Amino acid sequence: MPSGRTALLTFAALVALAPAAASARERSRFWTAAGAGGRIASGGMTRSYDRSSGAYARQASQTGPNGRTRSATGSGTAQDGTYAGTRSVTAPNGTTRTTDIELSRN
């Protein structure tokens, strides 16, 4: 059995051999919850980030027990601190309001 130091060095060597594409990372999370009166609420989020280019993207959606759906999507760049996207809310009757988002870290 290798010592802790040997195992750590082996892991570091494997990380160094990983392809450059491994710098891109994506995470997703989804959930569902039961509300009062048998109503269901659900949602999810996906985020991705590419370390080599500094680009990131986010997408999220949530539906409440009242049937209202909120969603947001956007992308940005870490180097210049910009983010652009849209946010929307859809009522149970189908009416949708959309807002554009533009952020800058200057």
Backbone as CSV, one residue per row, in Angstrom:
resi,resn,N_x,N_y,N_z,CA_x,CA_y,CA_z,C_x,C_y,C_z
1,MET,0.852,-1.180,0.000,0.000,0.000,0.000,0.893,1.237,0.000
2,PRO,0.675,2.165,-0.946,1.532,3.347,-1.024,1.272,4.286,0.151
3,SER,2.312,5.011,0.496,2.161,5.993,1.572,1.292,7.146,1.077
4,GLY,0.856,7.996,2.006,0.034,9.146,1.631,0.756,10.065,0.670
5,ARG,2.064,10.233,0.872,2.850,11.110,0.002,2.929,10.538,-1.409
6,THR,3.146,9.217,-1.528,3.220,8.576,-2.840,1.880,8.691,-3.564
7,ALA,0.788,8.469,-2.841,-0.540,8.570,-3.452,-0.802,9.995,-3.930
8,LEU,-0.392,10.983,-3.141,-0.590,12.379,-3.520,0.218,12.730,-4.759
9,LEU,1.449,12.262,-4.828,2.285,12.525,-6.000,1.724,11.836,-7.240
10,THR,1.201,10.616,-7.072,0.592,9.902,-8.194,-0.627,10.662,-8.706
11,PHE,-1.465,11.149,-7.784,-2.638,11.925,-8.172,-2.225,13.200,-8.903
12,ALA,-1.204,13.885,-8.399,-0.729,15.114,-9.044,-0.228,14.830,-10.451
13,ALA,0.444,13.694,-10.646,0.932,13.329,-11.976,-0.236,13.061,-12.922
14,LEU,-1.275,12.397,-12.439,-2.447,12.126,-13.280,-3.168,13.416,-13.649
15,VAL,-3.257,14.342,-12.717,-3.898,15.627,-13.003,-3.109,16.380,-14.060
16,ALA,-1.789,16.321,-13.994,-0.949,17.014,-14.975,-1.124,16.426,-16.366
17,LEU,-1.459,15.140,-16.447,-1.642,14.486,-17.743,-3.047,14.676,-18.308
18,ALA,-3.954,15.248,-17.532,-5.330,15.428,-17.993,-5.356,16.353,-19.200
19,PRO,-6.241,16.099,-20.158,-6.311,16.950,-21.347,-6.776,18.355,-21.007
20,ALA,-6.479,19.289,-21.894,-6.847,20.689,-21.673,-8.357,20.862,-21.592
21,ALA,-9.109,19.982,-22.247,-10.569,20.085,-22.221,-11.116,19.907,-20.813
22,ALA,-10.318,19.323,-19.931,-10.778,19.131,-18.562,-10.911,20.458,-17.828
23,SER,-10.410,21.543,-18.422,-10.553,22.844,-17.780,-11.996,23.338,-17.861
24,ALA,-12.796,22.754,-18.744,-14.215,23.106,-18.828,-14.981,22.261,-17.819
25,ARG,-15.887,22.897,-17.091,-16.614,22.188,-16.049,-18.091,22.539,-16.145
26,GLU,-18.948,21.540,-15.998,-20.391,21.769,-16.034,-21.031,21.065,-14.850
27,ARG,-21.959,21.748,-14.207,-22.680,21.170,-13.076,-24.169,21.378,-13.277
28,SER,-24.937,20.371,-12.941,-26.393,20.473,-13.033,-27.016,20.003,-11.727
29,ARG,-28.147,20.602,-11.388,-28.860,20.215,-10.176,-30.349,20.387,-10.446
30,PHE,-31.145,19.407,-10.069,-32.587,19.460,-10.272,-33.284,19.049,-8.983
31,TRP,-34.457,19.577,-8.730,-35.173,19.255,-7.505,-36.677,19.266,-7.736
32,THR,-37.397,18.555,-6.874,-38.856,18.514,-6.879,-39.316,18.477,-5.425
33,ALA,-40.351,19.213,-5.105,-40.874,19.231,-3.736,-42.394,19.234,-3.778
34,ALA,-42.996,18.519,-2.847,-44.455,18.485,-2.745,-44.910,19.602,-1.820
35,GLY,-45.888,20.357,-2.267,-46.422,21.449,-1.457,-47.761,21.073,-0.850
36,ALA,-48.396,22.032,-0.223,-49.700,21.806,0.395,-50.748,21.519,-0.680
37,GLY,-51.698,20.684,-0.354,-52.784,20.381,-1.279,-52.354,19.550,-2.471
38,GLY,-51.241,18.850,-2.372,-50.773,17.996,-3.457,-50.117,18.734,-4.604
39,ARG,-49.870,20.018,-4.445,-49.197,20.773,-5.510,-47.706,20.458,-5.513
40,ILE,-47.125,20.520,-6.679,-45.709,20.192,-6.853,-44.939,21.437,-7.285
41,ALA,-43.757,21.608,-6.714,-42.839,22.663,-7.145,-41.575,21.972,-7.643
42,SER,-40.968,22.515,-8.688,-39.762,21.883,-9.221,-38.853,22.940,-9.828
43,GLY,-37.619,22.558,-10.034,-36.680,23.492,-10.638,-35.368,22.820,-10.970
44,GLY,-34.508,23.577,-11.603,-33.205,23.045,-11.953,-32.263,24.150,-12.369
45,MET,-30.977,23.837,-12.332,-29.963,24.813,-12.706,-28.786,24.092,-13.336
46,THR,-28.249,24.684,-14.387,-27.040,24.174,-15.027,-26.052,25.321,-15.142
47,ARG,-24.831,25.070,-14.702,-23.773,26.078,-14.799,-22.569,25.453,-15.478
48,SER,-21.888,26.232,-16.296,-20.652,25.751,-16.910,-19.610,26.858,-16.861
49,TYR,-18.351,26.440,-16.786,-17.245,27.396,-16.713,-16.042,26.794,-17.420
50,ASP,-15.428,27.574,-18.287,-14.223,27.143,-18.993,-13.053,27.974,-18.477
51,ARG,-12.181,27.332,-17.710,-11.070,28.047,-17.087,-10.116,28.656,-18.096
52,SER,-9.897,27.978,-19.205,-8.921,28.464,-20.181,-9.372,29.759,-20.856
53,SER,-10.663,29.897,-21.128,-11.151,31.114,-21.787,-11.809,32.088,-20.814
54,GLY,-12.167,31.616,-19.622,-12.844,32.471,-18.652,-14.324,32.645,-18.933
55,ALA,-14.865,31.882,-19.888,-16.282,32.003,-20.247,-17.141,31.143,-19.317
56,TYR,-18.296,31.669,-18.948,-19.210,30.893,-18.131,-20.641,31.114,-18.605
57,ALA,-21.495,30.154,-18.291,-22.901,30.232,-18.686,-23.759,29.654,-17.569
58,ARG,-24.973,30.177,-17.451,-25.905,29.702,-16.440,-27.291,29.594,-17.049
59,GLN,-28.020,28.583,-16.610,-29.405,28.426,-17.031,-30.171,27.858,-15.848
60,ALA,-31.276,28.484,-15.482,-32.061,28.032,-14.337,-33.542,28.180,-14.627
61,SER,-34.326,27.301,-14.028,-35.771,27.349,-14.190,-36.423,26.847,-12.909
62,GLN,-37.543,27.447,-12.555,-38.243,27.054,-11.343,-39.735,27.230,-11.558
63,THR,-40.510,26.217,-11.214,-41.966,26.296,-11.287,-42.518,26.133,-9.884
64,GLY,-43.270,27.110,-9.431,-43.829,27.070,-8.085,-45.126,26.294,-8.039
65,PRO,-45.618,26.028,-6.838,-46.868,25.273,-6.696,-48.082,26.012,-7.255
66,ASN,-47.957,27.332,-7.459,-49.060,28.103,-8.041,-49.044,28.070,-9.566
67,GLY,-48.062,27.389,-10.168,-47.990,27.281,-11.618,-47.166,28.353,-12.293
68,ARG,-46.620,29.287,-11.541,-45.780,30.347,-12.113,-44.378,29.794,-12.359
69,THR,-43.860,30.048,-13.553,-42.526,29.577,-13.921,-41.586,30.758,-14.072
70,ARG,-40.444,30.673,-13.428,-39.395,31.686,-13.561,-38.193,31.025,-14.194
71,SER,-37.581,31.704,-15.135,-36.384,31.144,-15.755,-35.400,32.260,-16.060
72,ALA,-34.140,31.890,-16.100,-33.084,32.845,-16.422,-31.993,32.109,-17.173
73,THR,-31.410,32.779,-18.133,-30.299,32.212,-18.878,-29.343,33.341,-19.219
74,GLY,-28.065,33.029,-19.248,-27.095,34.068,-19.562,-25.691,33.519,-19.641
75,SER,-24.790,34.366,-20.093,-23.387,33.972,-20.203,-22.519,35.202,-20.007
76,GLY,-21.261,34.959,-19.707,-20.353,36.068,-19.477,-18.911,35.627,-19.575
77,THR,-18.025,36.559,-19.291,-16.595,36.293,-19.324,-15.978,36.817,-18.041
78,ALA,-15.202,35.987,-17.375,-14.603,36.374,-16.104,-13.540,37.450,-16.281
79,GLN,-12.778,37.407,-17.376,-11.684,38.362,-17.562,-12.168,39.803,-17.630
80,ASP,-13.185,40.072,-18.439,-13.646,41.457,-18.561,-14.850,41.762,-17.671
81,GLY,-15.325,40.778,-16.920,-16.382,41.020,-15.947,-17.727,41.370,-16.530
82,THR,-18.061,40.812,-17.677,-19.355,41.104,-18.295,-20.290,39.905,-18.179
83,TYR,-21.582,40.176,-18.180,-22.606,39.142,-18.134,-23.829,39.668,-18.871
84,ALA,-24.405,38.865,-19.718,-25.619,39.247,-20.443,-26.561,38.055,-20.486
85,GLY,-27.840,38.329,-20.398,-28.801,37.243,-20.445,-30.216,37.768,-20.386
86,THR,-31.156,36.861,-20.131,-32.566,37.225,-20.011,-33.171,36.540,-18.797
87,ARG,-34.196,37.174,-18.273,-34.937,36.614,-17.151,-36.403,36.697,-17.541
88,SER,-37.160,35.644,-17.326,-38.576,35.689,-17.692,-39.433,35.027,-16.620
89,VAL,-40.667,35.499,-16.546,-41.663,34.954,-15.627,-42.909,34.659,-16.445
90,THR,-43.399,33.427,-16.345,-44.615,33.032,-17.058,-45.698,32.707,-16.038
91,ALA,-46.819,33.394,-16.137,-47.948,33.184,-15.230,-48.712,31.927,-15.640
92,PRO,-49.525,31.386,-14.733,-50.317,30.196,-15.072,-51.229,30.390,-16.277
93,ASN,-51.632,31.634,-16.567,-52.509,31.876,-17.719,-51.731,32.002,-19.029
94,GLY,-50.396,31.878,-18.978,-49.583,31.913,-20.189,-48.939,33.252,-20.494
95,THR,-49.259,34.289,-19.733,-48.650,35.604,-19.938,-47.187,35.567,-19.502
96,THR,-46.300,36.069,-20.361,-44.864,36.051,-20.062,-44.300,37.462,-20.047
97,ARG,-43.495,37.755,-19.029,-42.736,39.009,-18.959,-41.264,38.655,-19.065
98,THR,-40.543,39.357,-19.918,-39.120,39.083,-20.123,-38.316,40.348,-19.868
99,THR,-37.185,40.179,-19.194,-36.287,41.291,-18.889,-34.888,40.934,-19.360
100,ASP,-34.242,41.865,-20.057,-32.847,41.659,-20.457,-31.933,42.045,-19.308
101,ILE,-30.841,41.300,-19.153,-29.868,41.560,-18.095,-28.526,41.868,-18.737
102,GLU,-27.915,42.964,-18.339,-26.549,43.274,-18.768,-25.801,43.822,-17.571
103,LEU,-24.754,43.128,-17.165,-23.959,43.536,-16.020,-22.512,43.722,-16.439
104,SER,-21.842,44.667,-15.800,-20.433,44.910,-16.079,-19.736,45.279,-14.782
105,ARG,-18.569,44.729,-14.576,-17.801,45.002,-13.364,-16.728,46.036,-13.682
106,ASN,-17.092,47.266,-13.812,-16.123,48.333,-14.122,-16.076,49.352,-13.022
